[in-house]
């Protein structure tokens, strides 16, 4: 059996082992695969593992030997699920592997927005503390989070973990979700009320036609002048031009994003030069522990399929 990994470097730049996967068959590893190379590289594969390489209907039609696609991610938009079903190809994913890491990164962004730890460290090392007449100096307003309102859009595993962190900081939690799950201390509300009332708005929902540009000029105008926006979910949830303009006009206090509408971004992306905007390069999911879980569950997906009891199937 041949297992082809089309874009291994996405999750494993070399610090993890494919040994468990290699025990299941011949493993062919490609660091990256551009669209023109996918058919050639996967033509003899029984199993394809992909993260970003696209397996659409025309590609699937040219892979008659293919039996299983394991997407090394939670989202499966890189695969045409209906076409795969028609061709008898099972598609599975890896749910929940990055919950702890993304929640942790969300907290890191929030604390940098409100406490500016990195900024003040750089300032001290640059001599600005030494030049100060005071024993303590700060370069921006420092914000205490206790008692403030943390709004969460989406209440899946990550949203729930972030809610617990916010509560641990003494914050009140508002949530908007299509499927409310009663939870202690959580108040569910509509989107507009959440943007109006929250001191922090954090996005943890999937991208769909309904959520594209969920954060737009209208909703940004509803936010408090001292509020912050955080996005560790999907870039297109945010109208980036509208957010940049809101920051320029000081309609909100700041923003932090780990995802952008196009990745890697164009140099002219408006958020890269926006004031009071932190941008991290899609790393919330990328701790070693998270990536190892991703690889472990991917291997389990292949093992389960070979046993005849596939798991994490998304196109049943």
C-alpha positions as semicolon CSV with decimal commas, in nm:
position;residue;x (nm);y (nm);z (nm)
1;X;0,000;0,000;0,000
2;X;0,130;0,344;-0,088
3;X;0,070;0,645;0,137
4;X;0,152;0,981;-0,018
5;X;0,194;1,292;0,197
6;X;0,150;1,588;-0,036
7;X;0,262;1,871;0,192
8;X;0,444;1,723;0,489
9;X;0,634;2,037;0,586
10;X;0,313;2,218;0,679
11;X;0,288;2,023;1,005
12;X;0,626;1,851;1,023
13;X;0,925;2,063;0,927
14;X;1,150;1,784;1,049
15;X;1,108;1,770;1,426
16;X;0,854;1,484;1,423
17;X;0,876;1,121;1,308
18;X;0,670;0,942;1,045
19;X;0,779;0,602;1,184
20;X;0,430;0,490;1,294
21;X;0,289;0,580;0,954
22;X;0,576;0,406;0,775
23;X;0,487;0,085;0,958
24;X;0,158;0,078;0,765
25;X;0,297;0,085;0,411
26;X;0,526;0,262;0,168
27;X;0,528;0,630;0,261
28;X;0,622;0,889;-0,001
29;X;0,682;1,233;0,146
30;X;0,672;1,565;-0,040
31;X;0,741;1,887;0,155
32;X;0,500;2,081;-0,070
33;X;0,292;2,006;-0,381
34;X;0,176;2,272;-0,626
35;X;-0,155;2,207;-0,804
36;X;0,010;2,089;-1,125
37;X;0,200;1,812;-0,945
38;X;-0,078;1,655;-0,737
39;X;-0,206;1,401;-0,991
40;X;0,141;1,283;-1,086
41;X;0,247;1,245;-0,724
42;X;-0,073;1,074;-0,607
43;X;-0,151;0,858;-0,911
44;X;-0,027;0,535;-0,744
45;X;-0,148;0,619;-0,394
46;X;-0,399;0,417;-0,197
47;X;-0,394;0,685;0,074
48;X;-0,328;1,057;0,036
49;X;-0,256;1,286;0,328
50;X;-0,304;1,655;0,258
51;X;-0,319;1,978;0,448
52;X;-0,330;2,252;0,184
53;X;-0,292;2,060;-0,146
54;X;-0,630;2,063;-0,321
55;X;-0,810;1,745;-0,423
56;X;-1,104;1,870;-0,627
57;X;-1,334;1,684;-0,867
58;X;-1,102;1,696;-1,174
59;X;-0,808;1,571;-0,964
60;X;-1,008;1,292;-0,800
61;X;-1,129;1,171;-1,140
62;X;-0,765;1,103;-1,231
63;X;-0,682;0,902;-0,918
64;X;-0,863;0,569;-0,969
65;X;-0,653;0,381;-0,712
66;X;-0,723;0,623;-0,428
67;X;-0,920;0,482;-0,133
68;X;-0,862;0,723;0,153
69;X;-0,789;1,094;0,197
70;X;-0,683;1,197;0,545
71;X;-0,684;1,574;0,580
72;X;-0,420;1,674;0,834
73;X;-0,641;1,954;0,965
74;X;-0,990;2,002;1,107
75;X;-1,126;2,193;0,809
76;X;-1,177;1,991;0,490
77;X;-1,238;2,262;0,230
78;X;-0,936;2,140;0,026
79;X;-1,130;1,825;-0,072
80;X;-1,444;1,799;-0,284
81;X;-1,632;1,576;-0,040
82;X;-1,919;1,496;-0,276
83;X;-1,685;1,398;-0,560
84;X;-1,483;1,183;-0,320
85;X;-1,800;1,003;-0,210
86;X;-1,899;0,943;-0,572
87;X;-1,557;0,788;-0,637
88;X;-1,580;0,569;-0,327
89;X;-1,305;0,758;-0,148
90;X;-1,333;0,795;0,231
91;X;-1,234;1,137;0,365
92;X;-1,142;1,191;0,728
93;X;-1,002;1,480;0,928
94;X;-0,836;1,552;1,265
95;X;-1,077;1,727;1,501
96;X;-0,971;1,904;1,817
97;X;-0,595;1,860;1,796
98;X;-0,513;2,231;1,839
99;X;-0,772;2,335;2,098
100;X;-0,528;2,394;2,384
101;X;-0,268;2,566;2,168
102;X;-0,510;2,805;1,994
103;X;-0,671;2,899;2,327
104;X;-0,323;2,963;2,471
105;X;-0,230;3,185;2,175
106;X;-0,556;3,375;2,208
107;X;-0,462;3,454;2,567
108;X;-0,110;3,556;2,459
109;X;-0,254;3,803;2,208
110;X;-0,498;3,941;2,463
111;X;-0,224;3,998;2,721
112;X;0,005;4,163;2,467
113;X;-0,278;4,398;2,368
114;X;-0,356;4,494;2,726
115;X;-0,019;4,467;2,901
116;X;0,229;4,512;2,611
117;X;0,487;4,281;2,768
118;X;0,695;4,254;2,451
119;X;0,681;4,626;2,379
120;X;0,793;4,719;2,730
121;X;1,073;4,464;2,727
122;X;1,205;4,612;2,401
123;X;1,171;4,961;2,549
124;X;1,369;4,868;2,857
125;X;1,644;4,707;2,648
126;X;1,653;5,011;2,421
127;X;1,734;5,231;2,720
128;X;1,401;5,405;2,767
129;X;1,362;5,277;3,124
130;X;1,716;5,383;3,208
131;X;1,640;5,729;3,075
132;X;1,322;5,760;3,280
133;X;1,310;5,970;3,599
134;X;1,057;5,726;3,747
135;X;1,119;5,380;3,890
136;X;0,830;5,256;3,671
137;X;0,740;5,368;3,323
138;X;0,487;5,255;3,065
139;X;0,439;5,334;2,698
140;X;0,065;5,279;2,673
141;X;-0,236;5,246;2,897
142;X;-0,226;4,916;3,087
143;X;-0,565;4,747;3,110
144;X;-0,687;4,526;3,394
145;X;-0,918;4,254;3,261
146;X;-1,094;4,156;3,583
147;X;-1,463;4,243;3,563
148;X;-1,459;4,325;3,193
149;X;-1,672;4,154;2,927
150;X;-1,520;3,894;2,694
151;X;-1,732;3,820;2,387
152;X;-1,682;3,493;2,201
153;X;-1,821;3,421;1,853
154;X;-1,848;3,044;1,818
155;X;-1,869;2,798;2,106
156;X;-1,701;2,483;1,985
157;X;-1,410;2,323;2,170
158;X;-1,179;2,624;2,126
159;X;-1,447;2,877;2,216
160;X;-1,529;2,683;2,530
161;X;-1,162;2,662;2,632
162;X;-1,117;3,036;2,575
163;X;-1,430;3,105;2,781
164;X;-1,280;2,911;3,073
165;X;-0,959;3,115;3,048
166;X;-1,152;3,442;3,039
167;X;-1,350;3,337;3,346
168;X;-1,028;3,246;3,526
169;X;-0,914;3,606;3,465
170;X;-1,232;3,729;3,632
171;X;-1,405;3,834;3,311
172;X;-1,773;3,805;3,231
173;X;-1,834;3,596;2,918
174;X;-2,083;3,662;2,639
175;X;-2,122;3,406;2,361
176;X;-2,288;3,399;2,022
177;X;-2,335;3,051;1,878
178;X;-2,567;2,880;1,632
179;X;-2,595;2,593;1,881
180;X;-2,596;2,737;2,235
181;X;-2,472;2,495;2,502
182;X;-2,572;2,604;2,852
183;X;-2,259;2,652;3,061
184;X;-2,201;2,802;3,408
185;X;-2,153;3,176;3,399
186;X;-2,203;3,203;3,021
187;X;-2,457;3,444;2,873
188;X;-2,569;3,378;2,515
189;X;-2,668;3,673;2,300
190;X;-2,704;3,789;1,941
191;X;-2,409;3,913;1,737
192;X;-2,488;4,281;1,741
193;X;-2,536;4,286;2,118
194;X;-2,211;4,096;2,164
195;X;-2,015;4,352;1,961
196;X;-2,185;4,640;2,141
197;X;-2,133;4,514;2,496
198;X;-1,795;4,339;2,486
199;X;-1,459;4,482;2,590
200;X;-1,292;4,201;2,397
201;X;-1,437;4,017;2,095
202;X;-1,266;3,690;2,002
203;X;-1,356;3,489;1,691
204;X;-1,374;3,109;1,709
205;X;-1,620;3,016;1,437
206;X;-1,580;2,842;1,100
207;X;-1,568;3,029;0,770
208;X;-1,885;2,998;0,561
209;X;-2,100;3,212;0,335
210;X;-2,278;3,335;0,647
211;X;-1,960;3,428;0,836
212;X;-1,758;3,585;0,552
213;X;-1,676;3,941;0,668
214;X;-1,870;3,881;0,988
215;X;-1,655;4,162;1,124
216;X;-1,737;4,456;0,897
217;X;-1,755;4,833;0,921
218;X;-2,103;4,820;1,073
219;X;-2,009;4,584;1,354
220;X;-1,679;4,761;1,421
221;X;-1,876;5,085;1,461
222;X;-2,081;4,915;1,734
223;X;-1,776;4,832;1,945
224;X;-1,663;5,034;2,245
225;X;-1,375;5,277;2,181
226;X;-1,170;5,084;2,438
227;X;-1,251;4,739;2,297
228;X;-1,020;4,487;2,132
229;X;-1,076;4,239;1,849
230;X;-0,893;3,904;1,831
231;X;-0,904;3,659;1,539
232;X;-0,735;3,319;1,566
233;X;-0,993;3,145;1,349
234;X;-1,006;3,229;0,976
235;X;-0,882;3,544;0,803
236;X;-1,185;3,612;0,581
237;X;-1,409;3,642;0,886
238;X;-1,276;3,999;0,899
239;X;-1,310;4,274;0,643
240;X;-0,943;4,373;0,671
241;X;-0,980;4,714;0,506
242;X;-1,267;4,801;0,742
243;X;-1,065;4,691;1,045
244;X;-0,760;4,890;0,935
245;X;-0,978;5,197;0,890
246;X;-1,138;5,147;1,233
247;X;-0,792;5,133;1,389
248;X;-0,678;5,442;1,197
249;X;-0,985;5,631;1,318
250;X;-0,941;5,496;1,674
251;X;-1,290;5,348;1,674
252;X;-1,148;5,058;1,878
253;X;-0,843;5,032;2,103
254;X;-0,663;4,756;1,916
255;X;-0,671;4,426;1,734
256;X;-0,468;4,106;1,716
257;X;-0,489;3,853;1,434
258;X;-0,315;3,521;1,373
259;X;-0,485;3,469;1,037
260;X;-0,528;3,680;0,725
261;X;-0,747;3,654;0,415
262;X;-0,449;3,541;0,208
263;X;-0,153;3,350;0,350
264;X;0,127;3,432;0,313
265;X;-0,013;3,784;0,286
266;X;0,055;4,037;0,017
267;X;0,292;4,306;0,150
268;X;0,018;4,565;0,101
269;X;-0,232;4,387;0,328
270;X;-0,382;4,679;0,524
271;X;-0,344;4,510;0,863
272;X;0,034;4,477;0,829
273;X;0,067;4,855;0,861
274;X;-0,236;4,929;1,077
275;X;-0,177;5,104;1,412
276;X;-0,228;4,908;1,736
277;X;-0,263;4,583;1,542
278;X;-0,068;4,271;1,633
279;X;-0,017;4,020;1,351
280;X;0,126;3,673;1,409
281;X;0,192;3,437;1,114
282;X;-0,075;3,168;1,165
283;X;0,110;3,002;1,453
284;X;-0,167;2,955;1,711
285;X;-0,201;2,587;1,616
286;X;0,169;2,517;1,567
287;X;0,309;2,411;1,904
288;X;0,502;2,086;1,885
289;X;0,245;1,916;2,109
290;X;-0,037;2,022;1,879
291;X;0,145;1,909;1,564
292;X;0,230;1,574;1,723
293;X;-0,137;1,517;1,805
294;X;-0,217;1,603;1,445
295;X;0,029;1,343;1,315
296;X;-0,079;1,081;1,571
297;X;-0,448;1,112;1,482
298;X;-0,366;1,112;1,110
299;X;-0,187;0,781;1,164
300;X;-0,486;0,651;1,362
301;X;-0,714;0,751;1,074
302;X;-0,511;0,533;0,835
303;X;-0,491;0,245;1,084
304;X;-0,868;0,250;1,142
305;X;-0,938;0,257;0,770
306;X;-0,714;-0,046;0,713
307;X;-0,903;-0,231;0,989
308;X;-1,226;-0,160;0,805
309;X;-1,359;0,072;1,078
310;X;-1,278;0,425;0,956
311;X;-1,292;0,709;1,209
312;X;-1,331;1,087;1,183
313;X;-1,514;1,042;0,853
314;X;-1,652;1,366;0,707
315;X;-1,812;1,241;0,382
316;X;-2,021;0,947;0,501
